[in-house]
């Protein structure tokens, strides 16, 4: 799983544990381990959710300052409207 350079420190600190992706199909799997810089994360869950259902807790776990910033980040792959379905990936840091 790739993260923007500015988000990698939060992943490696264990502060960023949820990511939202606009994918046609999942590019990760539950139990899969993925390199993030010098660290390793493991995917705990993947679910499809409409953007409008993203909570304030999700925004915090995604290490974003607000919902609109999260929308803009997810929209790098296409427009994200309230009814756009995103992959919600929850993971934890295995090694740093």
NORDACOR-V93854 format. One record per backbone hydrogen bond with DSSP energy under -0.5 kcal/mol. NH is the residue of the N-H (numbers start at 1). CO is the residue of the C=O. If there is no record, write none. Layout:
nh=(NH;NH)
co=(CO;CO)
//
This chain:
nh=(7;8;9;10;11;12;13;14;15;16;17;17;18;19;21;23;31;32;34;36;39;40;41;42;43;44;45;47;49;49;51;52;53;54;59;60;61;62;63;64;70;71;72;73;74;75;76;77;78;81;84;86;87;88;88;89;89;90;90;91;92;94;95)
co=(4;4;5;7;7;8;9;11;10;10;15;61;61;89;87;21;43;29;41;39;36;95;34;92;32;90;90;88;47;86;84;82;50;51;55;56;57;58;60;59;66;67;68;69;70;71;73;74;75;79;81;49;21;47;86;19;87;45;88;17;42;40;40)
//
